[in-house]
Amino acid sequence: MSYPRNYYVESNPNILSSVITKHPLATLTVIQEGKIKTVFVPLTLSDDHAYLLGHATKDNPIFHADGVIQAIFHCEDHYLSPAAIPDIKLPTWLYANVIVEGELAIIATDDEKYASMQAQITHFEQFSNSDWQLDSVSANQRQSLFNAINFFKIKINSMHGAFKLSQNQSSDIREKIKIHLQPLKPAMHSLFV
């Protein structure tokens, strides 16, 4: 038996990219000196969707990892009770996560650092309904920032979704679940097709 079950695996790159774009805080897992290290870093997709872009303090374990980095992006999750959907016989947990594996490379030039940081700022500012720009900071302050942190990109080697959205239920039951989720979990609701 394969795990996760095939009907819980999402491979549509547009859907996976949408989850990353809307839920950019990634859980990064690396192996460092034989131990698992977990850190949390907001990441954005490059324009060509070949890389994840980010930055972190230089002491972050991701810069001392042995091999591949795994990034997990978490969409909404939800406990589903038979009290809410009587047609299901047992309670269940719904979730949608995107798992990316890749190799980290440091972004070295100041021009690349600036472009990476500006792309992230532009993306993240939409969540605060703002349009703050990196140019609001003086060139000296930007240079100090560039010297204090590492900018990086993760080459995406593989990407898939683990979407447990009651795909094993009938279309009628799934429609009831979708309606139930609409006011409670709009991001999850949008993943029901």
N, C-alpha and C positions, 0 to 999 in steps of 0.2 A: 504494500500500500504506500502511495506517495503522500507526503505531507508538505505543505497543506494540500488538501484535496483539490483536484484540478478545477472544480467549479468555484473555488475561493481565490484562484490565481488570476490577477488582472495583468494583461500585457499590452493593452492599448497605450501607446506612448503619449497620445494627447490627454487621456484621462490621468495618467501618471504625472505628467508635467503639470497638469492643473492642480493636483493635490500639492505638489512641491511649491508651486507658485503661491497658493493660498495659505499654506501651512509651512513656512520656511524654517522654523526652528527644528534643526535636525539633532537626533541623538547619534553621536559618532562613537563607534566602538573600534578600538585598535588593540593590538597585542604589543606590549612593551616589556621587554625583558621577561617574557614568558607569562606575564600577567595581563588580564583583560582590564583595559581602562575605558571609561565611558565619560564623554564630555558632551556639552550642549552648545551648538554654534548655529546661528542663523546663516543659511546659504541661499544663493540664487542660482538659477540656470543661466548659462551663457546663451547668447543669442542663437547659436547653432544647436543648443541643447546637448552638446558633447561633453560639457564640463559643469561642475558645481563650483561656484566662486564663493570665497569667504576670507575672513581675516580673524586672527586671534593673537593673544599675547604669546611672546616667544617661548615661554615655559610650558605651553600647552602640550600635553602628551602626544597629540597628533603629529607633532614635528619630530618625534623620536620613536615612531611606530616601526614595527618589523613587518613590512609587507602591506597587504591590502587594508583599506579602510572601509568600514561599512557605515552608511548613513541611513537612518530610518526617519521618515517624515510621518507624523501622526495626524491624521484627520480626526474628526470627531468620533467618539465612541458612545455607545448607549446600551444600557441594560433594558431588555425587552421582556416584559412580564406577560404571562397568559391573561392576567387581569386586564391588560390594555388590548391585547389581540387574542380573544378567546379561542381562535382556530389553532393557535400553537399549543402544544400539549405541555411543554416544559419551558421554563425561562431560558433565555440565551443572551449572549453579549454580542452586539454588533460592533464592528470596527472596520476601518480602512486605513492601511499603512502602506507606504511605498518604501521599498528596500533598494538601496543603490550600493554597489560595490565598485571600488575604483582605486586608482593610485594617485597619491598627492604629489604635486609639484609646487615649489615656491615660485611666486611671481617676483621677479628681480628688479625690473626697471621702474623708476618713479612714474613714467608715463603709463605703464601697465597697472601699477598700483592705483594711480589716480582714476583710470578708466574703470577698474574693478570696483573701487570704493564708490564712485559716482553711480555706477549701475545699481549697486546694492542700495544706496541711499534713495535713488529714484524709485526703486521697487518698494522699499520699506516705508517711505513717506506716504504712500497711498493709504496705509493702514491708520495713519494719524490725520488724514485729510489735510496734509500740508505739502508744501513744495520747497522745503529747505534744501539748499544746495551746498556742496562741499566748498564752493568758492566763497561762502560766507565766512570761512575761516581764513586767517592770513596765511600767506605762503610759508612763513616761518613755523606757524603752528602745524600746518599740514606736514611739513618736513619732519617736525618732531614726532608727529603721529606715525609717519611712514617708517621712522627709525625705531619706534617702540614696539611695533607689532609686525607679525609676518602676514603677508598676503599670500593666498594660495589658490590653486585650482585642483579639483579632483577629476581626473579623466574617468568618465563613466564607462566601465567595462560591462556591467550588467545592471538591469533595473527591472523590477517586477513589483506588483502590488499583492498584498495579502488583504483581500477584501472579504470579510465575513458579513454578508448582507442578506442572509437567509436565501441564498441562491438554491438551496435544496427544497424550498417550499414551492407551492403552486403559484402561478401568476396571480390568482385571486388573493391569496394570502399576502404575497409580496406587495400588491397594490394597497392593501389595508395597512401594511407596515409603513409604506411610503407616505400615505396620508397622515398616519400617526406621527411620523417624524417631521413633517413639514414645519410646524410651528416650534418644535423642540430642538431640532438638529438640522438646520437648513443645508449645511455643507454636506452632511451625510445623505439627506434627502435627494440632493442633486445627483448623487452617484447611482441611485436606483434607476435602471433602464429597463 
